[in-house]
Amino acid sequence: MSNSIHAYSALEISRAKYHAIISACFGSLSAGLIGDSPVIMIMAEKMNAGQMISLMTTSLIPLAYFVMLLPMGWIAARLGYRRTIISFTAAGFILMTLLSFSPQFGIASKSVMMFSIAGFGVCMAAYNAAWFPFIDNFLPKNQRPEFFGNLRFCWQSFSVLFFFICGMMLGKSPAMWSLQLVVLIATFGLLGRIIHVMQIPQYAEKPEPVKFLIGLTDVLRNKALTGYSVYLCFLYLFCFATQPVAFLYVKNALNIPANIVIVISAIALSGSIIGFLAAGKIINKVSTYRVIVVSHLLFILINFGMFLTGGNSWLSIALITLLLLINSLMLSLISVTTTSEMFVMSSGWNRAMSMAFCGCLYSLGSGCARMMSSLIIGSGMLAENWVIGARQFSNYQTIFLFNGCALLFVCLMLLMVPAVFPKGKYRYIVITN
């Protein structure tokens, strides 16, 4: 794009930031419904889809990101960022509407549900490929950490409030129509995203005729970006399934009512609110590398904590909720850190594909994390219950144990993260405090 942030007045930048935040709030409901809330999982189980398909629904969006982010980054650069966002959000609205009515398709209902979620994932890949370069057109560099923290704080707060209210109103055993209504309400939020994106001031946007292979070659030669992206892939592979597996654990192994599970998910997501609100200040104060290292270590402790926590007493449920809250907090800090790092390491002329490559790799990790967990649970390869001494453990706890051990080995990959161990001629500026 030929746009420059210096062409925008302070008032235009303020207006753009306001509309960007509001658009993110409205759009967050549909994505959060599939990725972070158990609503779709409960809906799938009521359609007799089984635990494997129920958990698999949470993996389709990140897997769609992995497959489509790079080509969508190329398409967004040629089509124009605003046009890409609006066009694919409108397509996402149609697919989410189809998802809300999927139970009405009879024997094809499960197929319609999976198709709708996968298609929506493709639309979200296009949105994300265009979103960050679109924001970069007007956002000054020195405002990035604070803005992205505030942006995520606002949309996460909006999502948490929405799902908390839904959890309180749905009851212990929600009817299918009430779950469909929640999905439909979230779907209409996408129209709000379109309206506010159209309000963001922007000068004439010219396509970037970047050739795909040239752009991809530039990305692969970027040592800092590729090293960080590979690390993120493995980090997310073993930490991103914690949340949905925990929801299945408390619902099926601990026999907690569905509405309480939704409330737990809302409380857990409030950790993201805290993280996004404080992310800018934390990163500026303690430095990026400390945030990455501490987050990694806490992901290990959280998974081991989930493995050791059993029983359906209120104390156990409170501890699980606390661990999930901390997990959300750490994921939010890593998310803000990743966004800032992508901007630092991306080529100025190849922004869309550079950022899409990083998103592609961590989406591969996050998608495979949930897909693998769903296949492992659905295949029955793990014993449903096993005993050590007087303690009994479930197959869900086995997954937590495995992920915790795997994350210990992934610590070695911190050597590939420029913010932690900068070396070589990287396209990267180390910021010290």
DAURPE-V250049 format. One record per backbone hydrogen bond with DSSP energy under -0.5 kcal/mol. NH is the residue of the N-H (numbers start at 0). CO is the residue of the C=O. Records with the same first field share a line. If there is no record, write none. Layout:
NH = CO  CO
//
This chain:
6 = 3
7 = 4
12 = 8
13 = 9
14 = 10
15 = 11
16 = 12
17 = 13
18 = 14
19 = 15
20 = 16
21 = 17
22 = 18
23 = 19
24 = 20
25 = 21
26 = 22
27 = 23
28 = 24  25
30 = 26
31 = 27
32 = 28
33 = 29
34 = 30
35 = 31
36 = 31
39 = 32
41 = 37
42 = 38
43 = 39
44 = 40
45 = 41
46 = 42  43
47 = 44
48 = 43
52 = 48
53 = 49
54 = 50
55 = 51
56 = 52
57 = 54
58 = 55
59 = 55
62 = 58
63 = 59
64 = 60
65 = 61
66 = 62
67 = 63
68 = 64
71 = 67
72 = 68
73 = 69
74 = 70
75 = 71
76 = 72
77 = 73
78 = 74
79 = 75
83 = 79
84 = 80
85 = 81
86 = 82
87 = 83
88 = 84
89 = 85
90 = 86
91 = 87
92 = 88
93 = 89
94 = 90
95 = 91
96 = 92
97 = 93
98 = 94
99 = 95
100 = 96
101 = 98
103 = 100
104 = 101
105 = 102
107 = 104
108 = 105
111 = 107
112 = 108
113 = 109
114 = 110
115 = 111
116 = 112
117 = 113
118 = 114
119 = 115
120 = 116
121 = 117
122 = 118
123 = 119
124 = 120
125 = 121
126 = 122
127 = 123
128 = 124
129 = 125
130 = 126
131 = 127
133 = 129
134 = 130
135 = 131
136 = 132  133
137 = 134
138 = 134
139 = 137
142 = 139
143 = 140
146 = 142
147 = 143
148 = 144
149 = 145
150 = 146
151 = 147
152 = 148
153 = 149
154 = 150
155 = 151
156 = 152
157 = 153
158 = 154
159 = 155
160 = 156
161 = 157
162 = 158
163 = 159
164 = 160
165 = 161
166 = 162
167 = 163
168 = 164
169 = 165
170 = 166
173 = 170
178 = 174
179 = 175
180 = 176
181 = 177
182 = 178
183 = 179
184 = 180
185 = 181
186 = 182
187 = 183
188 = 184  185
189 = 186
190 = 187
191 = 187
192 = 188
193 = 189
194 = 190
195 = 191
196 = 192
197 = 193
198 = 195
199 = 196
205 = 203
207 = 76
208 = 206
209 = 207
214 = 210
215 = 211
216 = 212
217 = 213
218 = 214
219 = 215
220 = 216
221 = 218
222 = 220
225 = 221
226 = 222
227 = 223
228 = 224
229 = 225
230 = 226
231 = 227
232 = 228
233 = 229
234 = 230
235 = 231
236 = 232
237 = 233  234
238 = 234
239 = 235
241 = 238
244 = 240
245 = 241
246 = 242
247 = 243
248 = 244
249 = 245
250 = 246
251 = 247
252 = 247  248
253 = 248
255 = 249
257 = 171
260 = 256
261 = 257
262 = 258
263 = 259
264 = 260
265 = 261
266 = 262
267 = 263
268 = 264
269 = 265  266
270 = 267
271 = 268
272 = 268
273 = 269
274 = 270
275 = 271
276 = 272
277 = 273
278 = 274
279 = 275
281 = 277
282 = 278
283 = 279
284 = 280
285 = 281
286 = 282
290 = 286
291 = 287
292 = 288
293 = 289
294 = 290
295 = 291
296 = 292
297 = 293
298 = 294
299 = 295
300 = 296
301 = 297
302 = 298
303 = 299
304 = 300
305 = 301
306 = 302
307 = 303
308 = 304
309 = 307
316 = 312
317 = 313
318 = 314
319 = 315
320 = 316
321 = 317
322 = 318
323 = 319
324 = 320
325 = 321
326 = 322
327 = 323
328 = 324
329 = 325
330 = 326
331 = 327
332 = 328
333 = 329
334 = 330
335 = 331
336 = 332
337 = 333
338 = 334
339 = 335
340 = 336
341 = 337
342 = 338
343 = 339
344 = 340
345 = 341
349 = 346
350 = 347
353 = 349
354 = 350
355 = 351
356 = 352
357 = 353
358 = 354
359 = 355
360 = 356
361 = 357
362 = 358
363 = 359
364 = 360
365 = 361
366 = 362
367 = 363
368 = 364
369 = 365
370 = 366
371 = 367
372 = 368
373 = 369
374 = 370
375 = 371
376 = 372
377 = 373
378 = 374
379 = 375
380 = 375
381 = 375
385 = 392
387 = 390
390 = 387
392 = 385
394 = 383
397 = 393
398 = 394
399 = 395
400 = 396
401 = 397
402 = 398
403 = 399
404 = 400
405 = 401
406 = 402
407 = 403
408 = 404
409 = 405
410 = 406
411 = 408
412 = 409
413 = 410
414 = 411
415 = 412
416 = 413
417 = 415
419 = 416
420 = 416
425 = 423
427 = 425
429 = 427
431 = 429
//
